Amino acid sequence: MEDKREKLKSFFYKIKECQECELHEGRTRFVFGSGNAAAELMFVGEAPGKNEDLQGLPFVGRAGKILDDLLGSIGMNRKEVFIANVLKCRPPDNRDPKIDEINTCKEYLFEQINTIDPLVICTLGKYSTQLILDTSHGITGLRGKVFHRDGRTILPINHPAAVLYNPSRIEILQKDFLRIKDILGSGNKAEPAPVETHEDEENDSEKDNKDDDSRQLGLF
């Protein structure tokens, strides 16, 4: 555990000033990710939103509260999982990630995955699902299905933010979280599913900086 934490800590300091794409020009905070460095379960979202950009932490807005509630429904909390995003900087006006931004930033996520080495990765939404599964198929046809990649179980589900626009989706997410619980409880032995071919239907000062670093590093 300590070795993984130290590796993540070192990696954080290495990339936190990243300027590899234009997104760094408008960011307030670099959002590395947070949680348990030795987590069996890792969530991968798409990109930071306004609240995440301001605080430098993933899923701290209304969608984050939904995620917390869903974790609680299966007897878990953030201290037991790791949460990251495909992009580490907020896109302007919360627009969708661009392909070149994903390609520039994806190696950071892959390094986090390799370090944490989770048994289960739960992808939240279209972009994280397509990246992790290396597919162009949409989330609608993949959601709730189990896939195996590189010795890990991948479970794509809808992004919790979807509930903010369509409250009825909470029931679907609740079922998906029960699926997560079952997979973890079965020792990661759920049967994989083939990739479907459905199209997506949803088409400051130095001290301040040190404080921000400490806040992020204290979470893994």
C-alpha positions as CSV (number, residue, x, y, z in Angstrom):
1,M,0.0,0.0,0.0
2,E,2.7,2.5,1.0
3,D,4.7,1.7,-2.1
4,K,1.7,2.4,-4.3
5,R,1.0,5.6,-2.4
6,E,4.5,6.8,-2.8
7,K,4.5,6.0,-6.5
8,L,1.2,8.0,-7.0
9,K,2.7,10.8,-4.9
10,S,5.8,11.0,-7.1
11,F,3.7,10.8,-10.2
12,F,1.4,13.6,-9.0
13,Y,4.4,15.9,-8.5
14,K,5.7,15.0,-11.9
15,I,2.6,15.9,-13.9
16,K,0.7,18.5,-11.8
17,E,2.1,21.4,-13.8
18,C,1.3,19.7,-17.2
19,Q,1.0,22.0,-20.2
20,E,0.8,19.4,-22.9
21,C,-2.5,20.7,-24.3
22,E,-4.4,23.9,-24.4
23,L,-6.6,23.0,-21.4
24,H,-3.9,24.1,-19.0
25,E,-4.5,27.7,-20.0
26,G,-7.9,27.9,-18.5
27,R,-7.6,25.6,-15.5
28,T,-7.8,26.6,-11.9
29,R,-6.6,23.3,-10.4
30,F,-5.1,20.2,-11.9
31,V,-7.4,17.3,-10.9
32,F,-5.2,14.3,-10.4
33,G,-7.7,12.0,-8.7
34,S,-8.2,10.7,-5.1
35,G,-8.9,7.7,-3.0
36,N,-7.2,4.5,-1.9
37,A,-3.8,3.8,-3.7
38,A,-4.4,0.1,-3.3
39,A,-8.1,0.1,-4.2
40,E,-9.7,-3.0,-5.7
41,L,-12.3,-0.7,-7.4
42,M,-11.5,2.3,-9.5
43,F,-13.9,4.7,-11.1
44,V,-12.9,6.6,-14.3
45,G,-14.9,9.6,-15.2
46,E,-14.5,11.9,-18.2
47,A,-13.2,15.3,-17.2
48,P,-13.4,17.8,-14.2
49,G,-16.3,20.1,-14.0
50,K,-16.5,23.6,-12.4
51,N,-16.4,22.4,-8.8
52,E,-13.6,19.9,-9.5
53,D,-11.6,22.6,-11.2
54,L,-12.0,25.0,-8.2
55,Q,-11.1,22.4,-5.6
56,G,-8.7,20.2,-7.4
57,L,-10.6,17.1,-6.5
58,P,-12.8,14.7,-8.5
59,F,-16.5,14.4,-8.2
60,V,-17.2,17.1,-5.5
61,G,-20.3,18.6,-7.0
62,R,-23.8,17.3,-7.2
63,A,-22.8,14.3,-9.3
64,G,-20.2,13.5,-6.6
65,K,-23.0,13.5,-4.0
66,I,-24.9,11.0,-6.1
67,L,-21.7,8.9,-6.4
68,D,-21.3,8.9,-2.6
69,D,-24.9,7.8,-2.1
70,L,-24.5,5.0,-4.6
71,L,-21.3,3.8,-2.9
72,G,-23.1,4.0,0.5
73,S,-25.9,1.8,-0.9
74,I,-23.4,-1.1,-1.3
75,G,-21.6,-0.4,1.9
76,M,-18.6,1.4,0.5
77,N,-17.1,4.9,0.7
78,R,-14.5,7.0,-1.1
79,K,-11.7,5.8,1.2
80,E,-12.0,2.3,-0.3
81,V,-12.0,3.2,-4.0
82,F,-9.9,5.4,-6.3
83,I,-11.6,8.0,-8.5
84,A,-9.9,9.6,-11.6
85,N,-10.8,11.2,-14.9
86,V,-9.7,10.7,-18.5
87,L,-8.8,14.4,-18.6
88,K,-7.1,16.1,-15.6
89,C,-8.1,19.7,-16.6
90,R,-11.6,21.1,-17.1
91,P,-12.7,21.7,-20.7
92,P,-14.2,25.2,-21.3
93,D,-17.9,25.3,-20.4
94,N,-17.8,21.6,-19.6
95,R,-17.8,20.7,-23.2
96,D,-17.0,17.2,-24.3
97,P,-13.3,16.1,-24.4
98,K,-11.7,16.3,-27.8
99,I,-9.9,13.3,-29.2
100,D,-6.5,15.1,-29.2
101,E,-7.0,16.0,-25.6
102,I,-7.8,12.4,-24.7
103,N,-4.8,11.1,-26.6
104,T,-2.5,13.6,-24.9
105,C,-3.8,12.9,-21.4
106,K,-4.6,9.2,-21.5
107,E,-1.1,8.0,-20.5
108,Y,-1.5,9.7,-17.2
109,L,-4.6,7.7,-16.5
110,F,-3.0,4.5,-17.7
111,E,0.0,5.1,-15.3
112,Q,-2.5,5.5,-12.5
113,I,-4.2,2.3,-13.4
114,N,-0.9,0.4,-13.6
115,T,0.2,1.7,-10.2
116,I,-3.1,1.1,-8.4
117,D,-3.7,-2.2,-10.2
118,P,-7.5,-2.4,-9.4
119,L,-9.4,-5.6,-9.9
120,V,-12.4,-3.7,-11.2
121,I,-12.6,-0.5,-13.3
122,C,-16.0,1.1,-13.5
123,T,-16.1,3.5,-16.4
124,L,-18.5,6.4,-16.1
125,G,-20.0,7.5,-19.4
126,K,-19.0,7.4,-23.1
127,Y,-15.5,8.7,-23.2
128,S,-13.9,6.7,-20.4
129,T,-15.7,3.6,-21.6
130,Q,-14.4,4.0,-25.2
131,L,-10.9,4.7,-24.0
132,I,-10.6,1.8,-21.6
133,L,-12.3,-0.7,-23.9
134,D,-10.6,0.7,-27.0
135,T,-13.9,0.8,-28.8
136,S,-15.9,3.3,-30.8
137,H,-19.2,1.9,-29.7
138,G,-21.5,4.0,-27.5
139,I,-22.3,3.7,-23.8
140,T,-25.9,2.7,-24.5
141,G,-25.0,-0.7,-25.9
142,L,-22.2,-1.3,-23.4
143,R,-23.7,-0.2,-20.1
144,G,-24.0,-2.8,-17.5
145,K,-22.1,-5.5,-19.4
146,V,-18.9,-7.0,-18.0
147,F,-15.7,-7.1,-20.0
148,H,-12.2,-8.4,-19.2
149,R,-9.1,-6.5,-20.2
150,D,-5.5,-7.2,-19.1
151,G,-6.7,-9.3,-16.2
152,R,-9.2,-6.7,-14.9
153,T,-12.9,-6.6,-15.0
154,I,-14.4,-3.5,-16.8
155,L,-18.0,-2.4,-16.1
156,P,-19.3,0.5,-18.1
157,I,-22.2,2.5,-16.5
158,N,-23.9,5.8,-17.0
159,H,-22.2,8.9,-15.5
160,P,-23.9,9.9,-12.2
161,A,-24.5,13.4,-13.7
162,A,-27.1,11.8,-16.0
163,V,-29.4,11.6,-12.9
164,L,-29.3,15.4,-12.7
165,Y,-31.0,15.6,-16.1
166,N,-33.0,12.4,-15.9
167,P,-33.8,11.4,-12.3
168,S,-35.3,8.1,-13.4
169,R,-31.8,6.9,-14.2
170,I,-31.0,6.5,-10.6
171,E,-32.7,3.1,-10.6
172,I,-30.4,1.9,-13.4
173,L,-27.4,3.2,-11.5
174,Q,-28.5,1.5,-8.3
175,K,-28.7,-1.8,-10.2
176,D,-25.3,-1.2,-11.7
177,F,-23.8,-0.6,-8.3
178,L,-25.3,-3.9,-7.0
179,R,-23.6,-5.5,-10.0
180,I,-20.3,-3.9,-8.8
181,K,-20.9,-5.4,-5.3
182,D,-21.6,-8.8,-6.8
183,I,-18.4,-8.7,-8.9
184,L,-16.2,-7.8,-6.0
185,G,-17.9,-10.4,-3.8
186,S,-17.4,-13.1,-6.4
187,G,-13.7,-12.6,-6.5
188,N,-13.7,-10.8,-9.9
189,K,-14.9,-13.9,-11.7
190,A,-18.0,-12.5,-13.6
191,E,-18.3,-13.7,-17.1
192,P,-17.2,-11.2,-19.8
193,A,-19.5,-10.0,-22.5
194,P,-18.6,-9.4,-26.2
195,V,-18.5,-5.8,-27.3
196,E,-21.9,-4.9,-28.8
197,T,-22.2,-2.9,-32.0
198,H,-25.0,-0.6,-30.9
199,E,-24.5,3.1,-31.6
200,D,-24.6,5.6,-28.8
201,E,-28.0,7.1,-28.2
202,E,-26.5,10.0,-26.1
203,N,-24.9,11.2,-28.8
204,D,-2.3,31.7,-6.0
205,S,0.8,32.0,-4.0
206,E,3.4,29.3,-3.3
207,K,1.8,28.5,0.0
208,D,-1.6,28.1,-1.6
209,N,-0.1,25.7,-4.1
210,K,1.5,23.7,-1.3
211,D,-1.9,23.6,0.5
212,D,-3.6,22.3,-2.7
213,D,-0.9,19.6,-3.1
214,S,-1.3,18.5,0.5
215,R,-5.0,18.3,0.2
216,Q,-4.8,16.1,-2.9
217,L,-2.0,13.9,-1.5
218,G,-3.9,13.4,1.7
219,L,-6.5,11.5,-0.2
220,F,-4.4,8.5,-1.5
